Amino acid sequence: MYSPKEYLRHGVLLVLTIITTTLAGSEWLFGKSVLGEEDTMLTWEYFWRSTAFSFSFIGILFVHEMGHLLVSIRNRVKSSLPYFIPAWFGFIGAPSIGTLGAVIRMKSLVNSRRKFFDIGIAGPLAGFVVALGVLAYGFVSLPELSYLYEVHPEYADPNFEGYGEDVLNFELGNNLLFYVMSETLADPNRMPEMSEVIHYPYLFAGYLALFFTALNLLPIGQLDGGHVVFGLFPKRHKEISLAAFCVFIGYAGLGVISPFMPGDDLLFRIPLYLGFLYICLHKSGLSPQNKLTLALSIAALQYAIVFIKPDWEGYQGWLFFAFLIGRIMGTKHPEVTGFKELDQKRKVLGWIALAIFILCFSPKPFIFS
């Protein structure tokens, strides 16, 4: 079905991605880098220890993409092998997780609601099951908290050089599933703070897998969640997708413009933000006038909410994903002939997928302070 050249190309990308995620993992887990100082230089020992993160994380992504691929083959939809995208920025001192994810590309026309649904839902469900296993193992096998002294010697010795200096704090934001599993499976005497989870390979890999699962299951456009909505609601998917996108970008941009900002800042931000919202609605299928009206409505509602609740704040990191979805992918889903409903078994799986989205979604997944 695939040529040796294709297997070689995709295999090389997979191997490169494993290497780059291992390098990134060494930075998160142990503070070791290829370009570090003598005491933070990556060694083979730390490289191999970091494969606990890369193998877990890439393994979950691999199962996710193979879920899509195998169901595509079963439905006789021609698709590419998974493209793994290596991305390590340690050479410029920037943090990364070693990859931009993985995708498969459908090469043939799909004119079936059931096929779109089956292919879309297979990846998240398969990856989610493996992520649950990785997280469960990570929670029940937590080391003693003294494990952190290897990464943070200042925790054991307050007189350690550099202790107390101002640093950029990075913390993972909780989600419902991660919280429930930590409360039920982890030894409370060993469970780290969310700011320290990055040093635990299985927990960090599992958390990232939940993040990407939730991102893929957003019920918008051609995302996996969009395929699910397309199957569950054959006549209302356009409205649901656009409404979900508006809620998503409405939450993300909450606080970008505020009545409590200095007047000059506000005058500068409002036109830029309105332009950004308009661009994000580029592939919404709306007329230019309706896109402008919707952008104005979203901004006005955000402004009013902040006026009433000044302490309410969205997560502006989601704006980047809103741009990718709205400007590049679009909120529309390819149409098919007819409105044939899914069978009952698939409807149940669809609702399970939407429940998984709620369990995995973190309103503020990565917090810097």
C-alpha positions in Angstrom: 0.0 0.0 0.0 2.9 2.3 0.8 6.2 2.5 -1.0 9.6 1.9 0.7 10.4 5.6 0.2 7.3 6.5 2.2 8.1 4.2 5.0 11.7 5.5 5.1 10.5 9.2 5.1 8.0 8.7 7.8 10.3 6.4 9.8 13.1 9.0 9.8 10.7 11.7 11.0 9.5 9.4 13.8 13.1 8.7 14.9 14.0 12.4 14.8 10.9 13.3 16.8 11.8 10.7 19.5 15.3 12.2 19.7 14.1 15.8 19.9 11.5 15.0 22.5 14.2 13.2 24.5 16.4 16.3 24.4 13.4 18.4 25.4 12.5 16.0 28.1 16.0 16.2 29.6 15.6 19.9 30.0 12.2 19.6 31.7 13.0 16.6 33.9 16.5 17.3 35.0 17.5 20.8 33.7 20.1 19.1 31.5 20.8 20.5 28.0 23.2 19.7 25.2 24.3 23.4 25.4 24.3 23.6 29.2 27.1 24.6 31.5 29.4 21.9 33.0 27.0 21.1 35.8 23.9 21.1 33.6 25.4 19.4 30.5 23.4 16.5 29.1 25.1 13.1 29.5 24.2 9.7 28.1 22.8 8.7 31.5 20.4 11.6 31.6 19.5 11.1 27.9 18.5 7.5 28.4 16.6 8.5 31.6 14.7 11.1 29.5 13.4 8.4 27.2 10.8 7.6 29.9 9.2 10.9 28.8 9.8 10.7 25.0 8.7 7.1 24.6 5.6 7.6 26.7 4.6 10.9 25.0 5.4 9.8 21.4 3.9 6.4 22.1 0.6 8.1 22.9 0.7 10.3 19.8 1.7 7.2 17.7 -1.4 5.2 18.9 -3.6 8.3 18.3 -2.4 8.6 14.7 -2.5 4.9 14.1 -6.1 4.9 15.3 -6.9 7.4 12.5 -4.9 5.5 9.9 -6.2 2.0 10.6 -9.8 3.1 10.5 -9.1 5.0 7.3 -7.7 1.8 5.8 -10.7 -0.2 7.0 -13.0 2.4 5.4 -11.0 2.3 2.2 -10.0 6.0 2.5 -6.5 6.6 1.2 -4.4 8.3 3.8 -0.8 9.1 4.3 1.3 7.5 7.1 1.6 9.7 10.2 3.9 12.7 9.8 5.7 13.3 13.1 7.0 16.9 13.3 10.3 17.2 15.3 10.8 20.6 16.9 13.5 21.2 19.5 14.6 24.8 20.3 17.2 24.1 22.9 19.9 25.4 20.5 18.6 28.9 21.0 17.7 28.5 24.7 14.0 28.3 24.1 11.8 25.8 25.9 9.9 23.2 23.8 8.4 19.7 24.1 10.4 18.4 21.2 7.6 18.2 18.7 4.7 20.0 17.0 2.6 16.9 17.1 1.7 14.5 14.3 -0.8 14.4 11.5 -2.1 12.1 8.7 -3.4 13.4 5.5 -6.4 12.0 3.8 -5.7 11.7 0.1 -9.2 10.6 -1.2 -12.6 12.2 -1.1 -14.8 11.2 1.8 -18.5 11.4 1.1 -19.8 9.7 4.1 -20.8 11.1 7.5 -20.1 7.7 9.1 -16.6 7.5 7.7 -15.8 11.0 8.8 -17.1 10.1 12.3 -15.2 6.8 12.5 -11.9 8.2 11.3 -12.2 11.3 13.5 -13.1 9.6 16.8 -10.7 6.6 16.5 -7.5 8.7 17.2 -8.6 10.4 20.4 -10.2 7.3 21.8 -7.2 5.1 21.2 -4.7 7.8 22.4 -6.8 8.5 25.5 -6.8 4.8 26.6 -3.0 4.7 26.4 -2.7 8.1 28.2 -4.9 6.8 31.0 -2.4 3.8 31.4 0.6 6.1 31.4 -0.9 8.4 33.9 -2.1 5.6 36.2 1.4 4.1 36.2 2.9 7.5 36.9 0.6 8.2 39.8 1.0 4.8 41.5 4.8 4.7 41.1 5.7 8.2 42.4 9.2 8.4 43.9 9.9 10.0 47.3 9.7 13.8 47.2 13.5 13.8 47.8 13.7 12.9 44.1 13.2 16.6 43.5 16.5 17.4 45.2 18.3 16.1 42.1 16.7 18.8 40.1 16.3 21.5 42.8 19.2 21.1 45.3 18.1 24.4 46.8 15.1 22.6 48.3 17.4 20.6 50.5 19.8 23.4 51.3 18.4 27.0 51.7 22.0 28.2 51.6 22.5 26.8 48.1 24.0 29.4 45.8 21.2 31.2 43.9 18.4 30.2 46.3 15.8 32.9 46.5 16.6 34.6 43.2 13.7 35.8 41.0 13.0 33.3 38.3 10.3 32.6 35.8 7.8 30.2 37.4 6.1 27.6 35.2 3.1 25.6 36.4 0.7 23.2 34.7 -3.0 24.0 35.1 -5.1 21.2 36.4 -7.9 19.5 34.5 -10.7 17.4 35.9 -9.3 14.0 35.0 -5.7 14.7 36.2 -7.1 16.0 39.5 -9.4 13.0 40.1 -6.5 10.5 39.3 -4.1 12.4 41.5 -6.6 12.3 44.4 -7.5 8.6 44.0 -4.3 6.9 42.8 -1.3 9.0 44.1 0.2 8.8 47.6 -0.5 12.2 49.0 2.9 12.3 50.7 4.6 11.9 47.3 2.3 13.9 45.0 4.2 16.9 43.7 2.8 20.4 43.2 1.6 21.2 39.7 4.7 23.4 39.3 6.9 20.3 39.8 5.0 17.8 37.6 7.3 18.7 34.7 10.1 16.7 36.5 8.0 13.5 36.5 8.2 11.8 33.0 5.0 9.8 33.0 2.9 12.5 34.6 4.2 15.2 32.3 3.8 13.0 29.2 0.3 12.0 30.3 -0.6 15.6 31.0 0.5 16.7 27.6 -1.4 13.9 26.0 -4.6 15.1 27.8 -3.9 18.6 26.5 -3.6 17.5 22.9 -6.6 15.2 23.3 -8.7 18.1 24.5 -7.4 20.3 21.7 -8.2 17.7 19.0 -11.7 17.2 20.5 -12.7 20.8 20.3 -16.1 20.6 18.6 -15.1 22.9 15.8 -14.5 22.5 12.0 -12.4 19.7 10.8 -10.8 18.9 14.2 -11.5 15.4 15.5 -14.2 16.9 17.7 -15.6 18.6 14.7 -16.0 15.3 12.9 -17.8 14.0 16.0 -20.3 16.9 16.0 -20.7 16.5 12.2 -21.8 12.9 12.8 -24.0 13.6 15.9 -25.8 16.6 14.6 -26.2 16.3 10.8 -28.3 19.4 10.4 -26.9 21.7 13.1 -23.2 21.1 12.9 -22.4 24.5 11.2 -24.1 26.5 14.0 -22.6 24.3 16.8 -19.1 24.6 15.3 -19.3 28.4 14.9 -20.9 28.8 18.4 -18.2 26.7 20.0 -15.5 28.7 18.2 -17.0 32.0 19.5 -17.1 30.7 23.0 -13.5 29.4 22.7 -12.1 32.7 21.4 -14.4 34.7 23.7 -12.9 33.0 26.7 -9.4 33.2 25.4 -9.5 36.9 24.8 -11.2 37.9 28.0 -9.2 40.8 29.4 -7.4 41.8 26.2 -9.4 45.0 26.2 -10.6 46.3 29.5 -12.3 49.5 30.7 -9.7 49.8 33.4 -6.8 50.2 31.0 -5.2 53.6 30.3 -7.1 55.4 27.5 -4.1 55.4 25.2 -3.6 51.7 25.5 -7.3 51.0 25.0 -7.4 53.2 21.8 -4.4 51.2 20.5 -5.6 47.8 21.4 -9.3 48.0 20.3 -8.7 48.3 16.5 -5.9 45.7 16.6 -8.0 43.2 18.5 -11.0 43.8 16.3 -8.8 43.1 13.3 -7.5 39.9 14.9 -11.1 38.7 15.6 -12.1 39.5 12.0 -9.1 37.6 10.6 -10.0 34.6 12.9 -13.5 34.5 11.3 -12.0 34.4 7.8 -13.1 30.9 7.1 -16.4 31.0 9.0 -18.5 31.1 5.9 -20.1 34.4 7.0 -20.3 37.5 4.8 -17.8 40.3 5.5 -20.6 42.4 7.1 -21.6 39.5 9.4 -18.0 38.7 10.3 -17.5 42.3 11.3 -20.7 42.3 13.3 -19.7 39.1 15.1 -16.2 40.4 15.9 -17.7 43.6 17.3 -20.2 41.6 19.4 -17.5 39.3 20.8 -15.3 42.2 21.8 -18.2 44.2 23.3 -19.3 41.2 25.3 -15.8 40.6 26.6 -15.5 44.3 27.5 -18.8 44.2 29.4 -17.9 41.1 31.3 -14.6 42.6 32.5 -16.4 45.8 33.5 -18.8 43.7 35.7 -16.2 41.2 36.9 -12.8 42.9 36.8 -11.0 39.8 38.2 -12.3 37.5 35.4 -9.5 36.7 33.0 -9.3 34.4 30.0 -6.2 32.5 28.8 -4.6 34.4 26.0 -2.4 31.4 25.1 -5.5 30.0 23.4 -5.6 32.9 21.0 -2.8 31.3 19.0 -4.9 28.2 18.5 -8.0 30.2 17.8 -6.0 31.9 14.9 -4.9 28.5 13.5 -8.4 27.1 13.7 -10.2 30.2 12.4 -7.8 31.5 9.8 -6.1 28.4 8.5 -8.5 25.4 9.1 -11.8 27.2 9.3 -14.9 26.4 11.3 -16.8 24.7 8.5 -16.8 21.0 7.9 -16.8 19.4 4.4 -20.4 18.5 3.4 -21.5 15.0 2.4 -24.6 13.8 0.5 -27.7 13.3 2.6 -28.4 13.6 6.3 -28.4 9.9 7.4 -28.1 9.6 11.1 -25.5 7.5 12.9 -26.4 4.2 14.5 -27.0 4.1 18.3 -23.5 2.6 19.1 -21.8 5.5 17.3 -23.9 8.1 19.0 -22.9 6.7 22.4 -19.2 6.8 21.4 -19.7 10.4 20.2 -21.1 11.5 23.5 -18.3 9.6 25.3 -15.8 11.6 23.2 -17.4 14.9 24.2 -17.2 13.8 27.8 -13.5 13.0 27.4 -13.1 16.6 26.0 -14.6 18.0 29.2 -12.4 15.7 31.4 -9.2 16.6 29.6 -9.7 20.4 28.9 -7.8 22.7 31.1 -8.9 26.4 31.0 -5.3 27.5 31.7 -3.0 24.6 30.8 0.4 26.4 31.1 0.8 29.2 33.6 3.8 31.5 33.7 4.5 34.0 36.5 
